[in-house]
Amino acid sequence: WDADYERQLFHFAANIVKQDFTEATWRAFWMTAVDGASGRDVAEQLGLTVAAVYLAKGRVMTRLKEQVKLLVGEE
């Protein structure tokens, strides 16, 4: 039950946060954090540098954590 709740919370927060980022930033995050692709592979596919991929991932992760805290009432 906890895993299902966390999965639903993640997807709910992700749908909210996705609107704050460009498509390329979101795809870089999703492909690395969710799909498990390497930064190098994602960079090649999206035409970005590896550094840009990891920067995008970090920015989205930070925003997602903030959104989850808001949703569960920790802020």
N, CA, C and O atoms as a Maestro MAE file, in Angstrom:
{
 s_m_m2io_version
 :::
 2.0.0
}

f_m_ct {
 s_m_title
 :::
 protein
 m_atom[300] {
  # First column is atom index #
  i_m_mmod_type
  r_m_x_coord
  r_m_y_coord
  r_m_z_coord
  i_m_residue_number
  s_m_chain_name
  s_m_pdb_residue_name
  s_m_pdb_atom_name
  i_m_atomic_number
  :::
  1 25 0.828 -1.189 0.000 1 A "TRP " " N  " 7
  2 3 0.000 0.000 0.000 1 A "TRP " " CA " 6
  3 2 0.869 1.247 0.000 1 A "TRP " " C  " 6
  4 15 0.564 2.204 -0.712 1 A "TRP " " O  " 8
  5 25 1.938 1.260 0.778 2 A "ASP " " N  " 7
  6 3 2.833 2.417 0.811 2 A "ASP " " CA " 6
  7 2 3.470 2.674 -0.544 2 A "ASP " " C  " 6
  8 15 3.573 3.822 -0.976 2 A "ASP " " O  " 8
  9 25 3.896 1.616 -1.214 3 A "ALA " " N  " 7
  10 3 4.521 1.773 -2.530 3 A "ALA " " CA " 6
  11 2 3.521 2.336 -3.532 3 A "ALA " " C  " 6
  12 15 3.871 3.190 -4.346 3 A "ALA " " O  " 8
  13 25 2.290 1.868 -3.479 4 A "ASP " " N  " 7
  14 3 1.255 2.366 -4.386 4 A "ASP " " CA " 6
  15 2 0.971 3.840 -4.104 4 A "ASP " " C  " 6
  16 15 0.832 4.636 -5.033 4 A "ASP " " O  " 8
  17 25 0.884 4.204 -2.828 5 A "TYR " " N  " 7
  18 3 0.658 5.602 -2.444 5 A "TYR " " CA " 6
  19 2 1.797 6.485 -2.944 5 A "TYR " " C  " 6
  20 15 1.558 7.549 -3.514 5 A "TYR " " O  " 8
  21 25 3.039 6.041 -2.731 6 A "GLU " " N  " 7
  22 3 4.197 6.820 -3.161 6 A "GLU " " CA " 6
  23 2 4.235 6.968 -4.678 6 A "GLU " " C  " 6
  24 15 4.578 8.034 -5.190 6 A "GLU " " O  " 8
  25 25 3.890 5.920 -5.387 7 A "ARG " " N  " 7
  26 3 3.864 5.969 -6.848 7 A "ARG " " CA " 6
  27 2 2.808 6.974 -7.322 7 A "ARG " " C  " 6
  28 15 3.065 7.778 -8.219 7 A "ARG " " O  " 8
  29 25 1.631 6.921 -6.719 8 A "GLN " " N  " 7
  30 3 0.571 7.860 -7.097 8 A "GLN " " CA " 6
  31 2 0.945 9.297 -6.743 8 A "GLN " " C  " 6
  32 15 0.674 10.220 -7.510 8 A "GLN " " O  " 8
  33 25 1.563 9.480 -5.592 9 A "LEU " " N  " 7
  34 3 2.006 10.805 -5.177 9 A "LEU " " CA " 6
  35 2 3.050 11.341 -6.149 9 A "LEU " " C  " 6
  36 15 2.994 12.506 -6.543 9 A "LEU " " O  " 8
  37 25 4.003 10.493 -6.537 10 A "PHE " " N  " 7
  38 3 5.027 10.895 -7.496 10 A "PHE " " CA " 6
  39 2 4.392 11.330 -8.811 10 A "PHE " " C  " 6
  40 15 4.725 12.392 -9.336 10 A "PHE " " O  " 8
  41 25 3.487 10.525 -9.346 11 A "HIS " " N  " 7
  42 3 2.869 10.852 -10.636 11 A "HIS " " CA " 6
  43 2 2.018 12.122 -10.545 11 A "HIS " " C  " 6
  44 15 1.997 12.921 -11.481 11 A "HIS " " O  " 8
  45 25 1.330 12.305 -9.441 12 A "PHE " " N  " 7
  46 3 0.530 13.518 -9.254 12 A "PHE " " CA " 6
  47 2 1.436 14.745 -9.217 12 A "PHE " " C  " 6
  48 15 1.176 15.739 -9.895 12 A "PHE " " O  " 8
  49 25 2.502 14.667 -8.421 13 A "ALA " " N  " 7
  50 3 3.458 15.777 -8.331 13 A "ALA " " CA " 6
  51 2 4.131 16.017 -9.677 13 A "ALA " " C  " 6
  52 15 4.329 17.163 -10.081 13 A "ALA " " O  " 8
  53 25 4.481 14.945 -10.365 14 A "ALA " " N  " 7
  54 3 5.143 15.071 -11.666 14 A "ALA " " CA " 6
  55 2 4.259 15.795 -12.669 14 A "ALA " " C  " 6
  56 15 4.746 16.625 -13.437 14 A "ALA " " O  " 8
  57 25 2.978 15.495 -12.674 15 A "ASN " " N  " 7
  58 3 2.062 16.169 -13.598 15 A "ASN " " CA " 6
  59 2 1.965 17.664 -13.318 15 A "ASN " " C  " 6
  60 15 1.786 18.461 -14.239 15 A "ASN " " O  " 8
  61 25 2.081 18.039 -12.071 16 A "ILE " " N  " 7
  62 3 2.053 19.458 -11.708 16 A "ILE " " CA " 6
  63 2 3.359 20.133 -12.116 16 A "ILE " " C  " 6
  64 15 3.352 21.192 -12.745 16 A "ILE " " O  " 8
  65 25 4.468 19.514 -11.755 17 A "VAL " " N  " 7
  66 3 5.794 20.094 -11.961 17 A "VAL " " CA " 6
  67 2 6.176 20.154 -13.442 17 A "VAL " " C  " 6
  68 15 6.870 21.078 -13.868 17 A "VAL " " O  " 8
  69 25 5.734 19.195 -14.206 18 A "LYS " " N  " 7
  70 3 6.104 19.119 -15.632 18 A "LYS " " CA " 6
  71 2 5.824 20.432 -16.354 18 A "LYS " " C  " 6
  72 15 6.566 20.814 -17.259 18 A "LYS " " O  " 8
  73 25 4.780 21.106 -15.968 19 A "GLN " " N  " 7
  74 3 4.391 22.364 -16.616 19 A "GLN " " CA " 6
  75 2 5.414 23.481 -16.410 19 A "GLN " " C  " 6
  76 15 5.409 24.468 -17.146 19 A "GLN " " O  " 8
  77 25 6.287 23.331 -15.420 20 A "ASP " " N  " 7
  78 3 7.273 24.365 -15.097 20 A "ASP " " CA " 6
  79 2 8.543 24.271 -15.936 20 A "ASP " " C  " 6
  80 15 9.409 25.140 -15.839 20 A "ASP " " O  " 8
  81 25 8.665 23.231 -16.756 21 A "PHE " " N  " 7
  82 3 9.905 22.979 -17.484 21 A "PHE " " CA " 6
  83 2 9.673 22.830 -18.980 21 A "PHE " " C  " 6
  84 15 8.573 22.508 -19.428 21 A "PHE " " O  " 8
  85 25 10.736 23.074 -19.740 22 A "THR " " N  " 7
  86 3 10.659 22.843 -21.180 22 A "THR " " CA " 6
  87 2 10.575 21.344 -21.438 22 A "THR " " C  " 6
  88 15 10.888 20.531 -20.568 22 A "THR " " O  " 8
  89 25 10.154 21.000 -22.626 23 A "GLU " " N  " 7
  90 3 10.057 19.584 -22.997 23 A "GLU " " CA " 6
  91 2 11.414 18.891 -22.906 23 A "GLU " " C  " 6
  92 15 11.498 17.760 -22.428 23 A "GLU " " O  " 8
  93 25 12.476 19.557 -23.360 24 A "ALA " " N  " 7
  94 3 13.816 18.956 -23.330 24 A "ALA " " CA " 6
  95 2 14.276 18.705 -21.897 24 A "ALA " " C  " 6
  96 15 14.848 17.656 -21.600 24 A "ALA " " O  " 8
  97 25 14.029 19.660 -21.018 25 A "THR " " N  " 7
  98 3 14.411 19.492 -19.616 25 A "THR " " CA " 6
  99 2 13.647 18.332 -18.997 25 A "THR " " C  " 6
  100 15 14.226 17.496 -18.303 25 A "THR " " O  " 8
  101 25 12.349 18.285 -19.249 26 A "TRP " " N  " 7
  102 3 11.540 17.208 -18.695 26 A "TRP " " CA " 6
  103 2 11.983 15.852 -19.226 26 A "TRP " " C  " 6
  104 15 12.103 14.895 -18.461 26 A "TRP " " O  " 8
  105 25 12.227 15.762 -20.522 27 A "ARG " " N  " 7
  106 3 12.649 14.487 -21.113 27 A "ARG " " CA " 6
  107 2 14.002 14.046 -20.559 27 A "ARG " " C  " 6
  108 15 14.209 12.860 -20.300 27 A "ARG " " O  " 8
  109 25 14.930 14.999 -20.376 28 A "ALA " " N  " 7
  110 3 16.236 14.664 -19.810 28 A "ALA " " CA " 6
  111 2 16.064 14.077 -18.408 28 A "ALA " " C  " 6
  112 15 16.696 13.078 -18.063 28 A "ALA " " O  " 8
  113 25 15.210 14.703 -17.612 29 A "PHE " " N  " 7
  114 3 14.927 14.176 -16.275 29 A "PHE " " CA " 6
  115 2 14.314 12.784 -16.359 29 A "PHE " " C  " 6
  116 15 14.812 11.843 -15.739 29 A "PHE " " O  " 8
  117 25 13.241 12.654 -17.122 30 A "TRP " " N  " 7
  118 3 12.488 11.401 -17.161 30 A "TRP " " CA " 6
  119 2 13.350 10.242 -17.663 30 A "TRP " " C  " 6
  120 15 13.328 9.144 -17.107 30 A "TRP " " O  " 8
  121 25 14.097 10.510 -18.714 31 A "MET " " N  " 7
  122 3 14.904 9.446 -19.314 31 A "MET " " CA " 6
  123 2 15.994 8.956 -18.364 31 A "MET " " C  " 6
  124 15 16.316 7.768 -18.352 31 A "MET " " O  " 8
  125 25 16.568 9.866 -17.564 32 A "THR " " N  " 7
  126 3 17.622 9.454 -16.636 32 A "THR " " CA " 6
  127 2 17.059 8.936 -15.316 32 A "THR " " C  " 6
  128 15 17.465 7.875 -14.844 32 A "THR " " O  " 8
  129 25 16.136 9.671 -14.725 33 A "ALA " " N  " 7
  130 3 15.640 9.325 -13.389 33 A "ALA " " CA " 6
  131 2 14.631 8.191 -13.388 33 A "ALA " " C  " 6
  132 15 14.628 7.369 -12.471 33 A "ALA " " O  " 8
  133 25 13.782 8.131 -14.390 34 A "VAL " " N  " 7
  134 3 12.707 7.140 -14.399 34 A "VAL " " CA " 6
  135 2 13.051 5.951 -15.292 34 A "VAL " " C  " 6
  136 15 12.921 4.796 -14.886 34 A "VAL " " O  " 8
  137 25 13.491 6.251 -16.518 35 A "ASP " " N  " 7
  138 3 13.805 5.172 -17.456 35 A "ASP " " CA " 6
  139 2 15.171 4.549 -17.208 35 A "ASP " " C  " 6
  140 15 15.437 3.442 -17.679 35 A "ASP " " O  " 8
  141 25 16.045 5.242 -16.476 36 A "GLY " " N  " 7
  142 3 17.350 4.695 -16.137 36 A "GLY " " CA " 6
  143 2 18.403 4.805 -17.224 36 A "GLY " " C  " 6
  144 15 19.418 4.110 -17.169 36 A "GLY " " O  " 8
  145 25 18.184 5.663 -18.208 37 A "ALA " " N  " 7
  146 3 19.164 5.843 -19.282 37 A "ALA " " CA " 6
  147 2 20.372 6.612 -18.749 37 A "ALA " " C  " 6
  148 15 20.260 7.371 -17.787 37 A "ALA " " O  " 8
  149 25 21.505 6.410 -19.371 38 A "SER " " N  " 7
  150 3 22.713 7.121 -18.951 38 A "SER " " CA " 6
  151 2 22.661 8.563 -19.431 38 A "SER " " C  " 6
  152 15 21.996 8.880 -20.417 38 A "SER " " O  " 8
  153 25 23.365 9.422 -18.726 39 A "GLY " " N  " 7
  154 3 23.428 10.820 -19.126 39 A "GLY " " CA " 6
  155 2 23.993 10.985 -20.524 39 A "GLY " " C  " 6
  156 15 23.540 11.839 -21.286 39 A "GLY " " O  " 8
  157 25 24.969 10.179 -20.859 40 A "ARG " " N  " 7
  158 3 25.586 10.244 -22.185 40 A "ARG " " CA " 6
  159 2 24.573 9.888 -23.274 40 A "ARG " " C  " 6
  160 15 24.474 10.584 -24.285 40 A "ARG " " O  " 8
  161 25 23.825 8.808 -23.067 41 A "ASP " " N  " 7
  162 3 22.826 8.397 -24.060 41 A "ASP " " CA " 6
  163 2 21.737 9.454 -24.227 41 A "ASP " " C  " 6
  164 15 21.327 9.764 -25.346 41 A "ASP " " O  " 8
  165 25 21.280 9.996 -23.120 42 A "VAL " " N  " 7
  166 3 20.236 11.018 -23.172 42 A "VAL " " CA " 6
  167 2 20.761 12.270 -23.871 42 A "VAL " " C  " 6
  168 15 20.064 12.868 -24.690 42 A "VAL " " O  " 8
  169 25 21.978 12.659 -23.549 43 A "ALA " " N  " 7
  170 3 22.575 13.835 -24.190 43 A "ALA " " CA " 6
  171 2 22.626 13.657 -25.703 43 A "ALA " " C  " 6
  172 15 22.290 14.577 -26.449 43 A "ALA " " O  " 8
  173 25 23.042 12.488 -26.155 44 A "GLU " " N  " 7
  174 3 23.100 12.218 -27.595 44 A "GLU " " CA " 6
  175 2 21.715 12.275 -28.221 44 A "GLU " " C  " 6
  176 15 21.542 12.858 -29.291 44 A "GLU " " O  " 8
  177 25 20.738 11.681 -27.570 45 A "GLN " " N  " 7
  178 3 19.380 11.643 -28.120 45 A "GLN " " CA " 6
  179 2 18.730 13.023 -28.180 45 A "GLN " " C  " 6
  180 15 17.984 13.324 -29.111 45 A "GLN " " O  " 8
  181 25 19.015 13.854 -27.189 46 A "LEU " " N  " 7
  182 3 18.353 15.159 -27.111 46 A "LEU " " CA " 6
  183 2 19.199 16.303 -27.660 46 A "LEU " " C  " 6
  184 15 18.735 17.440 -27.732 46 A "LEU " " O  " 8
  185 25 20.430 16.008 -28.045 47 A "GLY " " N  " 7
  186 3 21.305 17.055 -28.564 47 A "GLY " " CA " 6
  187 2 21.782 18.019 -27.495 47 A "GLY " " C  " 6
  188 15 21.958 19.210 -27.752 47 A "GLY " " O  " 8
  189 25 21.993 17.497 -26.292 48 A "LEU " " N  " 7
  190 3 22.456 18.297 -25.163 48 A "LEU " " CA " 6
  191 2 23.828 17.815 -24.725 48 A "LEU " " C  " 6
  192 15 24.289 16.756 -25.153 48 A "LEU " " O  " 8
  193 25 24.477 18.593 -23.871 49 A "THR " " N  " 7
  194 3 25.700 18.106 -23.248 49 A "THR " " CA " 6
  195 2 25.318 17.211 -22.071 49 A "THR " " C  " 6
  196 15 24.202 17.289 -21.556 49 A "THR " " O  " 8
  197 25 26.242 16.373 -21.659 50 A "VAL " " N  " 7
  198 3 25.992 15.514 -20.499 50 A "VAL " " CA " 6
  199 2 25.746 16.383 -19.264 50 A "VAL " " C  " 6
  200 15 24.881 16.075 -18.443 50 A "VAL " " O  " 8
  201 25 26.506 17.461 -19.140 51 A "ALA " " N  " 7
  202 3 26.317 18.368 -18.001 51 A "ALA " " CA " 6
  203 2 24.908 18.958 -17.994 51 A "ALA " " C  " 6
  204 15 24.289 19.078 -16.937 51 A "ALA " " O  " 8
  205 25 24.406 19.323 -19.166 52 A "ALA " " N  " 7
  206 3 23.054 19.889 -19.253 52 A "ALA " " CA " 6
  207 2 22.002 18.865 -18.847 52 A "ALA " " C  " 6
  208 15 20.993 19.214 -18.234 52 A "ALA " " O  " 8
  209 25 22.236 17.610 -19.188 53 A "VAL " " N  " 7
  210 3 21.297 16.547 -18.810 53 A "VAL " " CA " 6
  211 2 21.228 16.423 -17.292 53 A "VAL " " C  " 6
  212 15 20.139 16.363 -16.721 53 A "VAL " " O  " 8
  213 25 22.385 16.385 -16.640 54 A "TYR " " N  " 7
  214 3 22.385 16.226 -15.187 54 A "TYR " " CA " 6
  215 2 21.901 17.483 -14.468 54 A "TYR " " C  " 6
  216 15 21.320 17.394 -13.386 54 A "TYR " " O  " 8
  217 25 22.133 18.638 -15.054 55 A "LEU " " N  " 7
  218 3 21.595 19.871 -14.484 55 A "LEU " " CA " 6
  219 2 20.071 19.850 -14.556 55 A "LEU " " C  " 6
  220 15 19.390 20.203 -13.594 55 A "LEU " " O  " 8
  221 25 19.548 19.435 -15.698 56 A "ALA " " N  " 7
  222 3 18.091 19.333 -15.862 56 A "ALA " " CA " 6
  223 2 17.507 18.350 -14.855 56 A "ALA " " C  " 6
  224 15 16.494 18.633 -14.215 56 A "ALA " " O  " 8
  225 25 18.146 17.203 -14.719 57 A "LYS " " N  " 7
  226 3 17.670 16.192 -13.769 57 A "LYS " " CA " 6
  227 2 17.632 16.764 -12.352 57 A "LYS " " C  " 6
  228 15 16.655 16.577 -11.628 57 A "LYS " " O  " 8
  229 25 18.684 17.451 -11.968 58 A "GLY " " N  " 7
  230 3 18.752 18.025 -10.629 58 A "GLY " " CA " 6
  231 2 17.693 19.087 -10.383 58 A "GLY " " C  " 6
  232 15 17.095 19.137 -9.308 58 A "GLY " " O  " 8
  233 25 17.461 19.937 -11.380 59 A "ARG " " N  " 7
  234 3 16.452 20.992 -11.238 59 A "ARG " " CA " 6
  235 2 15.064 20.394 -11.073 59 A "ARG " " C  " 6
  236 15 14.288 20.835 -10.225 59 A "ARG " " O  " 8
  237 25 14.755 19.391 -11.883 60 A "VAL " " N  " 7
  238 3 13.431 18.775 -11.787 60 A "VAL " " CA " 6
  239 2 13.284 18.033 -10.460 60 A "VAL " " C  " 6
  240 15 12.240 18.125 -9.815 60 A "VAL " " O  " 8
  241 25 14.313 17.303 -10.049 61 A "MET " " N  " 7
  242 3 14.244 16.569 -8.778 61 A "MET " " CA " 6
  243 2 14.005 17.519 -7.604 61 A "MET " " C  " 6
  244 15 13.197 17.230 -6.721 61 A "MET " " O  " 8
  245 25 14.701 18.638 -7.599 62 A "THR " " N  " 7
  246 3 14.514 19.621 -6.532 62 A "THR " " CA " 6
  247 2 13.076 20.116 -6.505 62 A "THR " " C  " 6
  248 15 12.458 20.203 -5.444 62 A "THR " " O  " 8
  249 25 12.556 20.437 -7.669 63 A "ARG " " N  " 7
  250 3 11.177 20.938 -7.767 63 A "ARG " " CA " 6
  251 2 10.163 19.867 -7.374 63 A "ARG " " C  " 6
  252 15 9.162 20.165 -6.723 63 A "ARG " " O  " 8
  253 25 10.423 18.624 -7.769 64 A "LEU " " N  " 7
  254 3 9.530 17.522 -7.395 64 A "LEU " " CA " 6
  255 2 9.486 17.332 -5.883 64 A "LEU " " C  " 6
  256 15 8.415 17.143 -5.307 64 A "LEU " " O  " 8
  257 25 10.643 17.381 -5.247 65 A "LYS " " N  " 7
  258 3 10.690 17.235 -3.790 65 A "LYS " " CA " 6
  259 2 9.890 18.339 -3.104 65 A "LYS " " C  " 6
  260 15 9.172 18.087 -2.137 65 A "LYS " " O  " 8
  261 25 10.023 19.569 -3.616 66 A "GLU " " N  " 7
  262 3 9.253 20.681 -3.054 66 A "GLU " " CA " 6
  263 2 7.756 20.440 -3.216 66 A "GLU " " C  " 6
  264 15 6.980 20.674 -2.290 66 A "GLU " " O  " 8
  265 25 7.357 19.974 -4.390 67 A "GLN " " N  " 7
  266 3 5.940 19.750 -4.658 67 A "GLN " " CA " 6
  267 2 5.379 18.635 -3.784 67 A "GLN " " C  " 6
  268 15 4.263 18.750 -3.276 67 A "GLN " " O  " 8
  269 25 6.130 17.575 -3.605 68 A "VAL " " N  " 7
  270 3 5.670 16.472 -2.754 68 A "VAL " " CA " 6
  271 2 5.472 16.971 -1.323 68 A "VAL " " C  " 6
  272 15 4.486 16.620 -0.675 68 A "VAL " " O  " 8
  273 25 6.398 17.783 -0.832 69 A "LYS " " N  " 7
  274 3 6.247 18.339 0.514 69 A "LYS " " CA " 6
  275 2 4.971 19.166 0.630 69 A "LYS " " C  " 6
  276 15 4.265 19.093 1.636 69 A "LYS " " O  " 8
  277 25 4.683 19.947 -0.398 70 A "LEU " " N  " 7
  278 3 3.444 20.733 -0.387 70 A "LEU " " CA " 6
  279 2 2.220 19.828 -0.371 70 A "LEU " " C  " 6
  280 15 1.257 20.094 0.348 70 A "LEU " " O  " 8
  281 25 2.257 18.777 -1.151 71 A "LEU " " N  " 7
  282 3 1.110 17.878 -1.247 71 A "LEU " " CA " 6
  283 2 0.841 17.113 0.043 71 A "LEU " " C  " 6
  284 15 -0.313 16.850 0.383 71 A "LEU " " O  " 8
  285 25 1.901 16.758 0.760 72 A "VAL " " N  " 7
  286 3 1.702 15.998 1.997 72 A "VAL " " CA " 6
  287 2 1.647 16.909 3.225 72 A "VAL " " C  " 6
  288 15 1.530 16.437 4.356 72 A "VAL " " O  " 8
  289 25 1.732 18.213 2.988 73 A "GLY " " N  " 7
  290 3 1.554 19.163 4.075 73 A "GLY " " CA " 6
  291 2 2.747 19.383 4.956 73 A "GLY " " C  " 6
  292 15 2.588 19.702 6.134 73 A "GLY " " O  " 8
  293 25 3.955 19.222 4.421 74 A "GLU " " N  " 7
  294 3 5.163 19.441 5.220 74 A "GLU " " CA " 6
  295 2 5.710 20.848 5.073 74 A "GLU " " C  " 6
  296 15 6.704 21.180 5.719 74 A "GLU " " O  " 8
  297 25 5.110 21.672 4.262 75 A "GLU " " N  " 7
  298 3 5.598 23.042 4.064 75 A "GLU " " CA " 6
  299 2 4.604 24.011 4.644 75 A "GLU " " C  " 6
  300 15 4.817 25.222 4.587 75 A "GLU " " O  " 8
  :::
 }
 m_bond[299] {
  # First column is bond index #
  i_m_from
  i_m_to
  i_m_order
  :::
  1 1 2 1
  2 2 3 1
  3 3 4 2
  4 3 5 1
  5 5 6 1
  6 6 7 1
  7 7 8 2
  8 7 9 1
  9 9 10 1
  10 10 11 1
  11 11 12 2
  12 11 13 1
  13 13 14 1
  14 14 15 1
  15 15 16 2
  16 15 17 1
  17 17 18 1
  18 18 19 1
  19 19 20 2
  20 19 21 1
  21 21 22 1
  22 22 23 1
  23 23 24 2
  24 23 25 1
  25 25 26 1
  26 26 27 1
  27 27 28 2
  28 27 29 1
  29 29 30 1
  30 30 31 1
  31 31 32 2
  32 31 33 1
  33 33 34 1
  34 34 35 1
  35 35 36 2
  36 35 37 1
  37 37 38 1
  38 38 39 1
  39 39 40 2
  40 39 41 1
  41 41 42 1
  42 42 43 1
  43 43 44 2
  44 43 45 1
  45 45 46 1
  46 46 47 1
  47 47 48 2
  48 47 49 1
  49 49 50 1
  50 50 51 1
  51 51 52 2
  52 51 53 1
  53 53 54 1
  54 54 55 1
  55 55 56 2
  56 55 57 1
  57 57 58 1
  58 58 59 1
  59 59 60 2
  60 59 61 1
  61 61 62 1
  62 62 63 1
  63 63 64 2
  64 63 65 1
  65 65 66 1
  66 66 67 1
  67 67 68 2
  68 67 69 1
  69 69 70 1
  70 70 71 1
  71 71 72 2
  72 71 73 1
  73 73 74 1
  74 74 75 1
  75 75 76 2
  76 75 77 1
  77 77 78 1
  78 78 79 1
  79 79 80 2
  80 79 81 1
  81 81 82 1
  82 82 83 1
  83 83 84 2
  84 83 85 1
  85 85 86 1
  86 86 87 1
  87 87 88 2
  88 87 89 1
  89 89 90 1
  90 90 91 1
  91 91 92 2
  92 91 93 1
  93 93 94 1
  94 94 95 1
  95 95 96 2
  96 95 97 1
  97 97 98 1
  98 98 99 1
  99 99 100 2
  100 99 101 1
  101 101 102 1
  102 102 103 1
  103 103 104 2
  104 103 105 1
  105 105 106 1
  106 106 107 1
  107 107 108 2
  108 107 109 1
  109 109 110 1
  110 110 111 1
  111 111 112 2
  112 111 113 1
  113 113 114 1
  114 114 115 1
  115 115 116 2
  116 115 117 1
  117 117 118 1
  118 118 119 1
  119 119 120 2
  120 119 121 1
  121 121 122 1
  122 122 123 1
  123 123 124 2
  124 123 125 1
  125 125 126 1
  126 126 127 1
  127 127 128 2
  128 127 129 1
  129 129 130 1
  130 130 131 1
  131 131 132 2
  132 131 133 1
  133 133 134 1
  134 134 135 1
  135 135 136 2
  136 135 137 1
  137 137 138 1
  138 138 139 1
  139 139 140 2
  140 139 141 1
  141 141 142 1
  142 142 143 1
  143 143 144 2
  144 143 145 1
  145 145 146 1
  146 146 147 1
  147 147 148 2
  148 147 149 1
  149 149 150 1
  150 150 151 1
  151 151 152 2
  152 151 153 1
  153 153 154 1
  154 154 155 1
  155 155 156 2
  156 155 157 1
  157 157 158 1
  158 158 159 1
  159 159 160 2
  160 159 161 1
  161 161 162 1
  162 162 163 1
  163 163 164 2
  164 163 165 1
  165 165 166 1
  166 166 167 1
  167 167 168 2
  168 167 169 1
  169 169 170 1
  170 170 171 1
  171 171 172 2
  172 171 173 1
  173 173 174 1
  174 174 175 1
  175 175 176 2
  176 175 177 1
  177 177 178 1
  178 178 179 1
  179 179 180 2
  180 179 181 1
  181 181 182 1
  182 182 183 1
  183 183 184 2
  184 183 185 1
  185 185 186 1
  186 186 187 1
  187 187 188 2
  188 187 189 1
  189 189 190 1
  190 190 191 1
  191 191 192 2
  192 191 193 1
  193 193 194 1
  194 194 195 1
  195 195 196 2
  196 195 197 1
  197 197 198 1
  198 198 199 1
  199 199 200 2
  200 199 201 1
  201 201 202 1
  202 202 203 1
  203 203 204 2
  204 203 205 1
  205 205 206 1
  206 206 207 1
  207 207 208 2
  208 207 209 1
  209 209 210 1
  210 210 211 1
  211 211 212 2
  212 211 213 1
  213 213 214 1
  214 214 215 1
  215 215 216 2
  216 215 217 1
  217 217 218 1
  218 218 219 1
  219 219 220 2
  220 219 221 1
  221 221 222 1
  222 222 223 1
  223 223 224 2
  224 223 225 1
  225 225 226 1
  226 226 227 1
  227 227 228 2
  228 227 229 1
  229 229 230 1
  230 230 231 1
  231 231 232 2
  232 231 233 1
  233 233 234 1
  234 234 235 1
  235 235 236 2
  236 235 237 1
  237 237 238 1
  238 238 239 1
  239 239 240 2
  240 239 241 1
  241 241 242 1
  242 242 243 1
  243 243 244 2
  244 243 245 1
  245 245 246 1
  246 246 247 1
  247 247 248 2
  248 247 249 1
  249 249 250 1
  250 250 251 1
  251 251 252 2
  252 251 253 1
  253 253 254 1
  254 254 255 1
  255 255 256 2
  256 255 257 1
  257 257 258 1
  258 258 259 1
  259 259 260 2
  260 259 261 1
  261 261 262 1
  262 262 263 1
  263 263 264 2
  264 263 265 1
  265 265 266 1
  266 266 267 1
  267 267 268 2
  268 267 269 1
  269 269 270 1
  270 270 271 1
  271 271 272 2
  272 271 273 1
  273 273 274 1
  274 274 275 1
  275 275 276 2
  276 275 277 1
  277 277 278 1
  278 278 279 1
  279 279 280 2
  280 279 281 1
  281 281 282 1
  282 282 283 1
  283 283 284 2
  284 283 285 1
  285 285 286 1
  286 286 287 1
  287 287 288 2
  288 287 289 1
  289 289 290 1
  290 290 291 1
  291 291 292 2
  292 291 293 1
  293 293 294 1
  294 294 295 1
  295 295 296 2
  296 295 297 1
  297 297 298 1
  298 298 299 1
  299 299 300 2
  :::
 }
}
